[in-house]
Amino acid sequence: MTKDDLFKYINENCSKEEFRTIRDNRSKILLTHSSSGQKQALSEILEDDNMKLQLSDTKYALEVKTLQMFYRMLSLDPLRACYGYDHVLKASEQGAVDTLMMTDSLFRYV
């Protein structure tokens, strides 16, 4: 199935109740090319300048920028990063937390 076939299927079937979320977000679907259907192709798509432009005002863009800043800071001053609940709690108590990043599994646990 190609992207065009899938998009056509979505448009033809999204009026059904079980596709309500898709129907409500249909305008957010972006069609683009990738060299494969494998998971690695996502990186290829997200590196495309046109796609970056289309995603520039999304939560994704902010998260990518935050991760890039973190990796840059980590390469320049690795001792500034804290890992683990206790270390982060102590840093927070001292007012030393600028950006807090959590995994989904930790977020759901807390």
N, CA, C and O atoms as CSV, one atom per row, in Angstrom:
chain,resi,resn,atom,element,x,y,z
A,1,MET,N,N,0.848,-1.174,0.000
A,1,MET,CA,C,0.000,0.000,0.000
A,1,MET,C,C,0.895,1.239,0.000
A,1,MET,O,O,1.846,1.315,0.778
A,2,THR,N,N,0.603,2.187,-0.848
A,2,THR,CA,C,1.378,3.418,-0.910
A,2,THR,C,C,0.717,4.488,-0.060
A,2,THR,O,O,-0.411,4.332,0.407
A,3,LYS,N,N,1.448,5.579,0.128
A,3,LYS,CA,C,0.902,6.686,0.915
A,3,LYS,C,C,-0.391,7.207,0.311
A,3,LYS,O,O,-1.319,7.570,1.035
A,4,ASP,N,N,-0.454,7.245,-1.026
A,4,ASP,CA,C,-1.660,7.744,-1.703
A,4,ASP,C,C,-2.844,6.798,-1.490
A,4,ASP,O,O,-3.971,7.245,-1.280
A,5,ASP,N,N,-2.583,5.494,-1.545
A,5,ASP,CA,C,-3.643,4.509,-1.304
A,5,ASP,C,C,-4.170,4.619,0.126
A,5,ASP,O,O,-5.377,4.575,0.363
A,6,LEU,N,N,-3.249,4.760,1.065
A,6,LEU,CA,C,-3.651,4.879,2.469
A,6,LEU,C,C,-4.461,6.146,2.697
A,6,LEU,O,O,-5.480,6.117,3.387
A,7,PHE,N,N,-4.017,7.253,2.125
A,7,PHE,CA,C,-4.730,8.516,2.289
A,7,PHE,C,C,-6.129,8.436,1.669
A,7,PHE,O,O,-7.094,8.957,2.229
A,8,LYS,N,N,-6.227,7.783,0.518
A,8,LYS,CA,C,-7.522,7.591,-0.134
A,8,LYS,C,C,-8.433,6.742,0.764
A,8,LYS,O,O,-9.608,7.064,0.939
A,9,TYR,N,N,-7.891,5.668,1.324
A,9,TYR,CA,C,-8.648,4.803,2.223
A,9,TYR,C,C,-9.145,5.590,3.449
A,9,TYR,O,O,-10.297,5.461,3.863
A,10,ILE,N,N,-8.254,6.399,4.010
A,10,ILE,CA,C,-8.638,7.210,5.172
A,10,ILE,C,C,-9.784,8.139,4.809
A,10,ILE,O,O,-10.770,8.224,5.541
A,11,ASN,N,N,-9.663,8.829,3.698
A,11,ASN,CA,C,-10.709,9.766,3.285
A,11,ASN,C,C,-12.033,9.081,3.002
A,11,ASN,O,O,-13.093,9.641,3.280
A,12,GLU,N,N,-11.986,7.881,2.454
A,12,GLU,CA,C,-13.215,7.155,2.130
A,12,GLU,C,C,-13.872,6.530,3.356
A,12,GLU,O,O,-15.087,6.335,3.371
A,13,ASN,N,N,-13.084,6.212,4.385
A,13,ASN,CA,C,-13.619,5.474,5.526
A,13,ASN,C,C,-13.636,6.228,6.847
A,13,ASN,O,O,-14.109,5.695,7.851
A,14,CYS,N,N,-13.139,7.433,6.869
A,14,CYS,CA,C,-13.036,8.116,8.160
A,14,CYS,C,C,-14.368,8.631,8.687
A,14,CYS,O,O,-14.417,9.151,9.802
A,15,SER,N,N,-15.433,8.506,7.933
A,15,SER,CA,C,-16.734,8.930,8.450
A,15,SER,C,C,-17.281,7.931,9.473
A,15,SER,O,O,-18.197,8.255,10.229
A,16,LYS,N,N,-16.730,6.737,9.497
A,16,LYS,CA,C,-17.155,5.736,10.476
A,16,LYS,C,C,-16.731,6.164,11.882
A,16,LYS,O,O,-15.688,6.796,12.051
A,17,GLU,N,N,-17.514,5.830,12.862
A,17,GLU,CA,C,-17.269,6.275,14.236
A,17,GLU,C,C,-15.922,5.803,14.785
A,17,GLU,O,O,-15.268,6.538,15.526
A,18,GLU,N,N,-15.500,4.586,14.432
A,18,GLU,CA,C,-14.236,4.090,14.986
A,18,GLU,C,C,-13.024,4.850,14.458
A,18,GLU,O,O,-11.923,4.705,14.990
A,19,PHE,N,N,-13.218,5.662,13.412
A,19,PHE,CA,C,-12.136,6.479,12.851
A,19,PHE,C,C,-12.302,7.952,13.226
A,19,PHE,O,O,-11.762,8.827,12.548
A,20,ARG,N,N,-13.033,8.230,14.286
A,20,ARG,CA,C,-13.324,9.617,14.651
A,20,ARG,C,C,-12.052,10.435,14.892
A,20,ARG,O,O,-11.959,11.573,14.432
A,21,THR,N,N,-11.082,9.877,15.599
A,21,THR,CA,C,-9.843,10.600,15.880
A,21,THR,C,C,-9.122,10.943,14.589
A,21,THR,O,O,-8.610,12.051,14.430
A,22,ILE,N,N,-9.083,9.997,13.677
A,22,ILE,CA,C,-8.441,10.254,12.385
A,22,ILE,C,C,-9.218,11.316,11.624
A,22,ILE,O,O,-8.624,12.233,11.058
A,23,ARG,N,N,-10.524,11.203,11.606
A,23,ARG,CA,C,-11.361,12.183,10.894
A,23,ARG,C,C,-11.118,13.584,11.439
A,23,ARG,O,O,-10.973,14.534,10.670
A,24,ASP,N,N,-11.071,13.717,12.758
A,24,ASP,CA,C,-10.893,15.029,13.381
A,24,ASP,C,C,-9.507,15.612,13.133
A,24,ASP,O,O,-9.318,16.825,13.222
A,25,ASN,N,N,-8.538,14.757,12.824
A,25,ASN,CA,C,-7.164,15.220,12.618
A,25,ASN,C,C,-6.684,15.055,11.182
A,25,ASN,O,O,-5.486,15.136,10.913
A,26,ARG,N,N,-7.594,14.827,10.279
A,26,ARG,CA,C,-7.244,14.573,8.881
A,26,ARG,C,C,-6.414,15.706,8.271
A,26,ARG,O,O,-5.532,15.449,7.452
A,27,SER,N,N,-6.683,16.930,8.654
A,27,SER,CA,C,-5.950,18.071,8.090
A,27,SER,C,C,-4.479,18.087,8.512
A,27,SER,O,O,-3.669,18.789,7.908
A,28,LYS,N,N,-4.139,17.330,9.528
A,28,LYS,CA,C,-2.756,17.291,10.012
A,28,LYS,C,C,-1.907,16.229,9.315
A,28,LYS,O,O,-0.702,16.150,9.556
A,29,ILE,N,N,-2.508,15.426,8.470
A,29,ILE,CA,C,-1.783,14.357,7.780
A,29,ILE,C,C,-0.924,14.961,6.680
A,29,ILE,O,O,-1.414,15.715,5.839
A,30,LEU,N,N,0.356,14.624,6.693
A,30,LEU,CA,C,1.292,15.090,5.678
A,30,LEU,C,C,1.736,13.908,4.832
A,30,LEU,O,O,2.132,12.872,5.365
A,31,LEU,N,N,1.671,14.058,3.538
A,31,LEU,CA,C,2.143,13.017,2.635
A,31,LEU,C,C,3.544,13.376,2.172
A,31,LEU,O,O,3.800,14.508,1.761
A,32,THR,N,N,4.442,12.417,2.240
A,32,THR,CA,C,5.823,12.646,1.822
A,32,THR,C,C,6.420,11.358,1.298
A,32,THR,O,O,5.827,10.287,1.431
A,33,HIS,N,N,7.585,11.466,0.709
A,33,HIS,CA,C,8.266,10.308,0.138
A,33,HIS,C,C,9.334,9.803,1.101
A,33,HIS,O,O,9.967,10.585,1.810
A,34,SER,N,N,9.523,8.500,1.117
A,34,SER,CA,C,10.657,7.900,1.823
A,34,SER,C,C,11.207,6.781,0.944
A,34,SER,O,O,10.510,6.244,0.083
A,35,SER,N,N,12.454,6.449,1.177
A,35,SER,CA,C,13.085,5.427,0.349
A,35,SER,C,C,12.661,4.014,0.734
A,35,SER,O,O,12.887,3.070,-0.022
A,36,SER,N,N,12.045,3.863,1.911
A,36,SER,CA,C,11.580,2.540,2.332
A,36,SER,C,C,10.413,2.694,3.293
A,36,SER,O,O,10.070,3.805,3.698
A,37,GLY,N,N,9.820,1.594,3.646
A,37,GLY,CA,C,8.738,1.585,4.618
A,37,GLY,C,C,9.206,1.168,5.996
A,37,GLY,O,O,8.393,0.936,6.891
A,38,GLN,N,N,10.505,1.071,6.168
A,38,GLN,CA,C,11.074,0.638,7.434
A,38,GLN,C,C,11.098,1.790,8.440
A,38,GLN,O,O,10.965,2.955,8.068
A,39,LYS,N,N,11.267,1.453,9.698
A,39,LYS,CA,C,11.286,2.421,10.787
A,39,LYS,C,C,12.382,3.471,10.595
A,39,LYS,O,O,12.190,4.632,10.957
A,40,GLN,N,N,13.523,3.080,10.032
A,40,GLN,CA,C,14.639,3.995,9.825
A,40,GLN,C,C,14.268,5.131,8.875
A,40,GLN,O,O,14.879,6.199,8.922
A,41,ALA,N,N,13.278,4.914,8.018
A,41,ALA,CA,C,12.874,5.936,7.058
A,41,ALA,C,C,12.306,7.165,7.760
A,41,ALA,O,O,12.288,8.253,7.183
A,42,LEU,N,N,11.847,7.006,8.985
A,42,LEU,CA,C,11.321,8.146,9.725
A,42,LEU,C,C,12.399,9.216,9.911
A,42,LEU,O,O,12.122,10.409,9.783
A,43,SER,N,N,13.619,8.790,10.210
A,43,SER,CA,C,14.725,9.743,10.339
A,43,SER,C,C,14.958,10.478,9.032
A,43,SER,O,O,15.178,11.689,9.017
A,44,GLU,N,N,14.908,9.739,7.942
A,44,GLU,CA,C,15.075,10.345,6.616
A,44,GLU,C,C,14.004,11.407,6.371
A,44,GLU,O,O,14.309,12.499,5.892
A,45,ILE,N,N,12.783,11.098,6.690
A,45,ILE,CA,C,11.670,12.022,6.476
A,45,ILE,C,C,11.824,13.263,7.354
A,45,ILE,O,O,11.638,14.386,6.887
A,46,LEU,N,N,12.158,13.059,8.606
A,46,LEU,CA,C,12.250,14.179,9.538
A,46,LEU,C,C,13.452,15.072,9.281
A,46,LEU,O,O,13.491,16.204,9.763
A,47,GLU,N,N,14.435,14.586,8.532
A,47,GLU,CA,C,15.596,15.407,8.169
A,47,GLU,C,C,15.348,16.227,6.910
A,47,GLU,O,O,16.128,17.129,6.601
A,48,ASP,N,N,14.294,15.937,6.189
A,48,ASP,CA,C,13.970,16.660,4.962
A,48,ASP,C,C,13.619,18.113,5.302
A,48,ASP,O,O,12.809,18.362,6.195
A,49,ASP,N,N,14.227,19.072,4.591
A,49,ASP,CA,C,14.010,20.492,4.875
A,49,ASP,C,C,12.551,20.903,4.731
A,49,ASP,O,O,12.049,21.689,5.535
A,50,ASN,N,N,11.864,20.384,3.717
A,50,ASN,CA,C,10.457,20.699,3.522
A,50,ASN,C,C,9.617,20.204,4.702
A,50,ASN,O,O,8.706,20.896,5.157
A,51,MET,N,N,9.929,19.008,5.189
A,51,MET,CA,C,9.182,18.458,6.319
A,51,MET,C,C,9.493,19.256,7.592
A,51,MET,O,O,8.596,19.513,8.395
A,52,LYS,N,N,10.748,19.645,7.776
A,52,LYS,CA,C,11.097,20.467,8.941
A,52,LYS,C,C,10.293,21.760,8.944
A,52,LYS,O,O,9.821,22.208,9.989
A,53,LEU,N,N,10.144,22.349,7.775
A,53,LEU,CA,C,9.380,23.592,7.658
A,53,LEU,C,C,7.916,23.357,8.035
A,53,LEU,O,O,7.327,24.165,8.754
A,54,GLN,N,N,7.335,22.274,7.563
A,54,GLN,CA,C,5.934,21.982,7.855
A,54,GLN,C,C,5.705,21.636,9.327
A,54,GLN,O,O,4.612,21.839,9.855
A,55,LEU,N,N,6.738,21.115,9.982
A,55,LEU,CA,C,6.612,20.715,11.388
A,55,LEU,C,C,7.156,21.765,12.348
A,55,LEU,O,O,7.184,21.537,13.557
A,56,SER,N,N,7.585,22.903,11.835
A,56,SER,CA,C,8.295,23.887,12.650
A,56,SER,C,C,7.478,24.447,13.816
A,56,SER,O,O,8.064,24.859,14.817
A,57,ASP,N,N,6.171,24.474,13.724
A,57,ASP,CA,C,5.357,25.026,14.804
A,57,ASP,C,C,4.634,23.946,15.611
A,57,ASP,O,O,3.568,24.189,16.177
A,58,THR,N,N,5.217,22.770,15.654
A,58,THR,CA,C,4.588,21.670,16.377
A,58,THR,C,C,5.356,21.339,17.652
A,58,THR,O,O,6.474,21.811,17.860
A,59,LYS,N,N,4.750,20.536,18.486
A,59,LYS,CA,C,5.393,20.060,19.713
A,59,LYS,C,C,6.670,19.283,19.371
A,59,LYS,O,O,7.665,19.352,20.092
A,60,TYR,N,N,6.621,18.553,18.269
A,60,TYR,CA,C,7.792,17.787,17.813
A,60,TYR,C,C,8.999,18.701,17.638
A,60,TYR,O,O,10.093,18.371,18.097
A,61,ALA,N,N,8.816,19.844,16.981
A,61,ALA,CA,C,9.928,20.758,16.711
A,61,ALA,C,C,10.546,21.262,18.012
A,61,ALA,O,O,11.769,21.349,18.125
A,62,LEU,N,N,9.714,21.592,18.990
A,62,LEU,CA,C,10.219,22.047,20.285
A,62,LEU,C,C,11.001,20.942,20.987
A,62,LEU,O,O,12.050,21.202,21.577
A,63,GLU,N,N,10.498,19.714,20.926
A,63,GLU,CA,C,11.192,18.596,21.568
A,63,GLU,C,C,12.536,18.318,20.902
A,63,GLU,O,O,13.518,18.034,21.587
A,64,VAL,N,N,12.587,18.397,19.586
A,64,VAL,CA,C,13.848,18.183,18.865
A,64,VAL,C,C,14.854,19.263,19.238
A,64,VAL,O,O,16.025,18.973,19.480
A,65,LYS,N,N,14.393,20.507,19.284
A,65,LYS,CA,C,15.287,21.613,19.652
A,65,LYS,C,C,15.812,21.424,21.075
A,65,LYS,O,O,16.991,21.658,21.341
A,66,THR,N,N,14.941,21.003,21.981
A,66,THR,CA,C,15.349,20.760,23.367
A,66,THR,C,C,16.385,19.644,23.437
A,66,THR,O,O,17.380,19.768,24.150
A,67,LEU,N,N,16.160,18.556,22.705
A,67,LEU,CA,C,17.138,17.458,22.692
A,67,LEU,C,C,18.471,17.893,22.091
A,67,LEU,O,O,19.527,17.506,22.591
A,68,GLN,N,N,18.434,18.688,21.030
A,68,GLN,CA,C,19.675,19.176,20.430
A,68,GLN,C,C,20.446,20.047,21.411
A,68,GLN,O,O,21.668,19.940,21.506
A,69,MET,N,N,19.741,20.908,22.140
A,69,MET,CA,C,20.406,21.739,23.152
A,69,MET,C,C,21.011,20.869,24.248
A,69,MET,O,O,22.115,21.139,24.720
A,70,PHE,N,N,20.292,19.833,24.651
A,70,PHE,CA,C,20.794,18.926,25.682
A,70,PHE,C,C,22.053,18.210,25.215
A,70,PHE,O,O,23.039,18.142,25.950
A,71,TYR,N,N,22.027,17.675,23.999
A,71,TYR,CA,C,23.202,16.966,23.480
A,71,TYR,C,C,24.398,17.902,23.344
A,71,TYR,O,O,25.531,17.504,23.617
A,72,ARG,N,N,24.157,19.138,22.928
A,72,ARG,CA,C,25.239,20.117,22.816
A,72,ARG,C,C,25.824,20.409,24.196
A,72,ARG,O,O,27.043,20.407,24.370
A,73,MET,N,N,24.953,20.660,25.179
A,73,MET,CA,C,25.401,20.924,26.536
A,73,MET,C,C,26.149,19.721,27.101
A,73,MET,O,O,27.169,19.876,27.773
A,74,LEU,N,N,25.643,18.537,26.830
A,74,LEU,CA,C,26.264,17.317,27.327
A,74,LEU,C,C,27.663,17.125,26.745
A,74,LEU,O,O,28.565,16.657,27.441
A,75,SER,N,N,27.847,17.479,25.488
A,75,SER,CA,C,29.168,17.328,24.880
A,75,SER,C,C,30.147,18.374,25.410
A,75,SER,O,O,31.347,18.110,25.480
A,76,LEU,N,N,29.656,19.556,25.783
A,76,LEU,CA,C,30.529,20.618,26.279
A,76,LEU,C,C,30.793,20.519,27.775
A,76,LEU,O,O,31.897,20.817,28.231
A,77,ASP,N,N,29.795,20.107,28.537
A,77,ASP,CA,C,29.911,20.055,29.999
A,77,ASP,C,C,29.078,18.896,30.544
A,77,ASP,O,O,27.989,19.117,31.073
A,78,PRO,N,N,29.579,17.659,30.421
A,78,PRO,CA,C,28.794,16.477,30.799
A,78,PRO,C,C,28.403,16.412,32.277
A,78,PRO,O,O,27.464,15.697,32.626
A,79,LEU,N,N,29.089,17.129,33.136
A,79,LEU,CA,C,28.763,17.079,34.564
A,79,LEU,C,C,27.509,17.873,34.913
A,79,LEU,O,O,27.014,17.782,36.036
A,80,ARG,N,N,26.993,18.645,33.972
A,80,ARG,CA,C,25.778,19.425,34.226
A,80,ARG,C,C,24.514,18.588,34.140
A,80,ARG,O,O,23.465,19.010,34.625
A,81,ALA,N,N,24.589,17.432,33.544
A,81,ALA,CA,C,23.407,16.580,33.395
A,81,ALA,C,C,23.223,15.715,34.634
A,81,ALA,O,O,24.192,15.208,35.198
A,82,CYS,N,N,21.984,15.554,35.046
A,82,CYS,CA,C,21.655,14.696,36.183
A,82,CYS,C,C,20.758,13.570,35.704
A,82,CYS,O,O,19.864,13.773,34.883
A,83,TYR,N,N,21.007,12.393,36.225
A,83,TYR,CA,C,20.208,11.224,35.870
A,83,TYR,C,C,19.727,10.579,37.156
A,83,TYR,O,O,20.436,10.591,38.162
A,84,GLY,N,N,18.553,10.028,37.131
A,84,GLY,CA,C,18.025,9.325,38.291
A,84,GLY,C,C,17.226,10.246,39.187
A,84,GLY,O,O,17.494,11.444,39.285
A,85,TYR,N,N,16.258,9.667,39.825
A,85,TYR,CA,C,15.317,10.431,40.634
A,85,TYR,C,C,16.000,11.238,41.734
A,85,TYR,O,O,15.721,12.428,41.882
A,86,ASP,N,N,16.884,10.618,42.505
A,86,ASP,CA,C,17.507,11.298,43.647
A,86,ASP,C,C,18.365,12.477,43.211
A,86,ASP,O,O,18.299,13.548,43.814
A,87,HIS,N,N,19.175,12.288,42.162
A,87,HIS,CA,C,20.043,13.371,41.694
A,87,HIS,C,C,19.223,14.541,41.139
A,87,HIS,O,O,19.536,15.705,41.390
A,88,VAL,N,N,18.195,14.220,40.400
A,88,VAL,CA,C,17.353,15.272,39.824
A,88,VAL,C,C,16.599,15.997,40.932
A,88,VAL,O,O,16.452,17.218,40.875
A,89,LEU,N,N,16.122,15.277,41.929
A,89,LEU,CA,C,15.420,15.903,43.051
A,89,LEU,C,C,16.342,16.883,43.774
A,89,LEU,O,O,15.934,18.003,44.084
A,90,LYS,N,N,17.574,16.474,44.044
A,90,LYS,CA,C,18.537,17.365,44.722
A,90,LYS,C,C,18.830,18.594,43.875
A,90,LYS,O,O,18.882,19.707,44.398
A,91,ALA,N,N,19.022,18.407,42.574
A,91,ALA,CA,C,19.281,19.537,41.686
A,91,ALA,C,C,18.079,20.482,41.676
A,91,ALA,O,O,18.245,21.702,41.668
A,92,SER,N,N,16.886,19.927,41.677
A,92,SER,CA,C,15.672,20.739,41.674
A,92,SER,C,C,15.541,21.541,42.971
A,92,SER,O,O,15.175,22.716,42.948
A,93,GLU,N,N,15.837,20.905,44.082
A,93,GLU,CA,C,15.773,21.585,45.378
A,93,GLU,C,C,16.745,22.752,45.451
A,93,GLU,O,O,16.507,23.719,46.175
A,94,GLN,N,N,17.844,22.664,44.699
A,94,GLN,CA,C,18.849,23.728,44.676
A,94,GLN,C,C,18.578,24.749,43.572
A,94,GLN,O,O,19.367,25.671,43.363
A,95,GLY,N,N,17.462,24.578,42.870
A,95,GLY,CA,C,17.107,25.504,41.797
A,95,GLY,C,C,17.990,25.373,40.574
A,95,GLY,O,O,18.151,26.331,39.817
A,96,ALA,N,N,18.563,24.200,40.374
A,96,ALA,CA,C,19.522,23.997,39.294
A,96,ALA,C,C,18.925,23.311,38.067
A,96,ALA,O,O,19.667,22.892,37.179
A,97,VAL,N,N,17.615,23.189,38.004
A,97,VAL,CA,C,16.984,22.521,36.864
A,97,VAL,C,C,16.406,23.573,35.930
A,97,VAL,O,O,15.524,24.344,36.307
A,98,ASP,N,N,16.916,23.590,34.716
A,98,ASP,CA,C,16.390,24.502,33.700
A,98,ASP,C,C,15.353,23.779,32.853
A,98,ASP,O,O,14.268,24.305,32.605
A,99,THR,N,N,15.687,22.582,32.415
A,99,THR,CA,C,14.784,21.773,31.595
A,99,THR,C,C,14.775,20.365,32.158
A,99,THR,O,O,15.829,19.764,32.371
A,100,LEU,N,N,13.582,19.842,32.397
A,100,LEU,CA,C,13.440,18.484,32.906
A,100,LEU,C,C,12.870,17.614,31.802
A,100,LEU,O,O,11.792,17.896,31.279
A,101,MET,N,N,13.588,16.560,31.447
A,101,MET,CA,C,13.125,15.619,30.429
A,101,MET,C,C,12.906,14.275,31.094
A,101,MET,O,O,13.739,13.795,31.862
A,102,MET,N,N,11.751,13.672,30.777
A,102,MET,CA,C,11.390,12.389,31.366
A,102,MET,C,C,10.968,11.423,30.265
A,102,MET,O,O,10.443,11.829,29.228
A,103,THR,N,N,11.206,10.151,30.506
A,103,THR,CA,C,10.702,9.143,29.580
A,103,THR,C,C,9.214,8.956,29.823
A,103,THR,O,O,8.712,9.265,30.904
A,104,ASP,N,N,8.514,8.452,28.824
A,104,ASP,CA,C,7.087,8.200,28.979
A,104,ASP,C,C,6.816,7.237,30.120
A,104,ASP,O,O,5.870,7.422,30.885
A,105,SER,N,N,7.652,6.199,30.235
A,105,SER,CA,C,7.405,5.199,31.272
A,105,SER,C,C,7.560,5.818,32.667
A,105,SER,O,O,6.792,5.478,33.567
A,106,LEU,N,N,8.516,6.702,32.867
A,106,LEU,CA,C,8.667,7.364,34.158
A,106,LEU,C,C,7.511,8.331,34.405
A,106,LEU,O,O,6.989,8.410,35.518
A,107,PHE,N,N,7.118,9.056,33.381
A,107,PHE,CA,C,6.017,9.995,33.501
A,107,PHE,C,C,4.742,9.282,33.899
A,107,PHE,O,O,3.993,9.776,34.742
A,108,ARG,N,N,4.486,8.140,33.311
A,108,ARG,CA,C,3.263,7.382,33.617
A,108,ARG,C,C,3.343,6.768,35.011
A,108,ARG,O,O,2.319,6.558,35.661
A,109,TYR,N,N,4.568,6.480,35.472
A,109,TYR,CA,C,4.766,5.895,36.799
A,109,TYR,C,C,4.506,6.927,37.894
A,109,TYR,O,O,3.898,6.622,38.920
A,110,VAL,N,N,4.973,8.144,37.661
A,110,VAL,CA,C,4.840,9.224,38.643
A,110,VAL,C,C,3.413,9.643,38.663
A,110,VAL,O,O,3.044,10.544,39.415
